[in-house]
Amino acid sequence: MSNGVADNLARVRERVAKACASAGRPESSVTLVAVSKLKPAALIREAYAAGQRDFGENYAQELRDKAEELKDLDGLRWHAIGSLQTNKVKYVARVAHAFHALERLDVAAELSKRRAGSTPLPCYVELNLGGEDTKHGLTPDALGGFLAQVRELPNLQVVGLMALPPPTDDVARMREGFARLRELASAHALTALSMGTTHDFEQAILEGATAVRVGTAIFGERA
C-alpha cells in the first residue's frame, strides 16, 4: 500500500491540473492539502519526498505529535482541518499554517491569545450549508455577525470560508453547493475557499476552490 503514495499523489495532481485548465485558472491557484489524519508519519514522509508540502490533520493532539515527529522536514505546512475545543487550541496555535474550521468565538479568542508573538493565523470560517445535524459550522445567516467579532481579534486573519456541502453524486448539485459558498465569500469580501474532498474536488475547483482537502485518493482508505 505505502509504495503507492507517490503514484497516487501524481494522479491527484494531474486531476487538479486538468480541473484548473477547465476552469481557466493557473494550477498555482489551488493548494492541495493532503489529509493525513490517522495515517502514520512514514506515509507523510513518502508524500513529502514526492514534493507534497501541505498536510491536513483533524485531531489537535495528533497534529501536535506528528509536528514533533516530523519537525526535520523543512517547509512542511500543517493545516488544522477539524473542529476544535478550547482546551486543544494551544496545539493548533503553536504549529498550524492555517485553520480550516473556525466556527466558535471562544475558540477564536483563545487562538488569538495563543498565537501572540507569531505570525497571524490564517483562518477559514466553517459553514453548515445544508443545516445538517451531523456537521459543524455556522448558518449562513450568522456569518456576518461572527466575522465582525472575529475581525476585531489580533493574531488571526480570516481569509475565507470552508464547507462540506451535503454529499451527493449529482454533479449539478455538487457544484450548486460550492457555488453558494463562493457567493457567500464574495459577499463578505473573502477570497479563499477551502472546499472539495476526494469525492468532489474537481467540481470544487471549477467553482473556485483555492484549497482542496484530499485524503483517500492519496493515502488510501482509513482503517
N, C-alpha and C positions, 0 to 999 in steps of 0.2 A: 504493500500500500504506500509506504512512505516514499519509495523511489519515484512515485508519480507526481509529487508536488510541483516540481519544476515544469513538467509537461502540462499539468492542469493549469498552472499559472499562465503559461504561454497561450493556451487555448482561451482562457478568460480574457487575457489582454487583447487577443485577436478579435474577440467578440466586442470588447469595449471600443476598439479602434473602428470596427465596422459600424457600430451604432453611432459613434461620433461622426463618421463620414456621412451617414444617412441624415444626421441632424444638421450637417453643415457646420460642425464645431471642431476645433482642434482637439486632439486626444489629450493634450495637456490641461484641458478644461475640466477633466474628471479625475478625481482622486480615487483610486481603487484601494479600499480598506479590506484587507484580508482578515476575516473574522476567525480568530484563533481560539475562541473560548473552548475550554475543556480539551484542548489539544496539547500534546507535550511540547516542551520547549525545543526539542530536537526537530520537530516539523517546522517551527518558526525559523530555526537556523537554515533549514533547507530553502525555505521561501526567500529568506534574506540573501542567501548565496545566489539565488536566481534573480536578484535585483529588487525584490519587494521591500519597501521601507515602512509602509503604513499598516498597522495591525490593530484589530478591534477586539476588545475584551468586555464581556458583560458583567463580570463579578469583580468588585473592587479589590478583594483580597487576592484573587488570582492575578489580577493586574499587578498588584504590589509584588507578589512573589516572582512573577515572570520578569518584571522590570529589573529586579535584583539579579536573577539568574542570567539574564541576557544583557547586562549592562556593558559588556565588552563589545557589543555590536554598535558601531558608530553610526549615527544618523537614523537609528530606528525610531519611529514615531508611534506612540501609543494613543489609540482613540478609545476613550471610555464610552461604551455604547449602550449600557444597561441602566435601568433606573437605580437611584442612589438613595440610601438612608443617610441622615446627617452624621451618624457615628462612623460612617465609612468614607466620608468626604475627604479626610486627610490623605488617604491613599491616592485618590484621583488628583487632588490638588498638587501633590508632590511630583507626579510623573507624567500626567496626561498632556499630550499635544493638543487635544480637543475633547470636548464633552458633548455627546450627541443626544442626550436625553434629559434636558433641563425642563422640569415641569412644576417645581415647588419653590416657593420663595425662601423657605427656611434653608433649603439645600443651596440655593443661590447665595444667600448671605454667608453661609458657612464656607462655601467655595471661595468667595471674595476675601474673607478673613484669612483663610489658609493659604491663599495664593499671594498674599502680600510679599513684596520683595522679589517677586519673579515677574516674568512677562505676563501680560493679561491672558487669561484662558479663553480661547475661542469656544463659544457655546452655540449649540443648536437647540431651539425650544421644541419640545416634542408635542405634537398634536394628535388627538384621537379623532380622526376624520369620520369614522363610522359609528361613533358612540358605543364602541364595543366594551362590555364589562370586563373582558379578559385583558384589555390593553391599557397601558398607561397613557398619559398625555392630557393636555388641556383641550377644552372645546374651542373651536374657532372663535366663538363669542368672547371668550375670556382672554384671548391673545393680547389685545390692545392694552388692557389694564396691566397685565403681567409684564409686558415689555417695558411699559413706562416705569414700573417699580425696579425691574432688574437693571435697566439702563442707568439708574441712579447709583448703582453699586460700583465701587472701584475694583480693579483687577480682573474684571470679566468683560468680554466683548461678545455680544450677541451677533453672530454672523449670519444666521439663517434658521431654517426650520427643518424638522425631521418628522417623518411619519411612516408607519407601516399600514397602508390602506388595507381594507378588508380583502382577504385572499380571494382570488378568482382566476379562472383560466381564460376568461373572456378578455381579449386584448383591448377592446374598446373601453371596457370598464376599468381595466388596469390604468390605462392612460388617463381616464377621467379623474381617478383619484390623484394621480401625480400632477395633472394639470391644475387641480384645485389647490394643491399645496403651493405650486408655483405662483398662482394668482394671489394667494394669501401673503406669500413672502413679498411679492411685488407691492402689494397694498400697504405693507408696513416697512417699505424701503430696505428689505433684506435681499441679499444677492446669492446666498449659498443655500443649497438644498441637499440634505442627506436623505436619499430615498432610493429604493431598489435593492433587492437581495438576489441570491442565486436564481430564484424563480422568475424574476421580472426586471432585472437590472437594465436590459436593453431598452425596454419600454420607458423606464425611468429616465434614461439618458436622452431619449427622443423628446421627453417633456422637460428637460432642463436640469436633471440631477448634476450636482457638482461633486458629490461623494456617493459611491455605491458600496454597500457592505456585503461582501461575498465570502461565504464560508465553505459550504458543502462542495461547490464546484472546484474549490482549490484543495481543501483538506480531506474531502470525503465525508460521508455521513458520520454524525456524532454517535458514540455508543449509547 
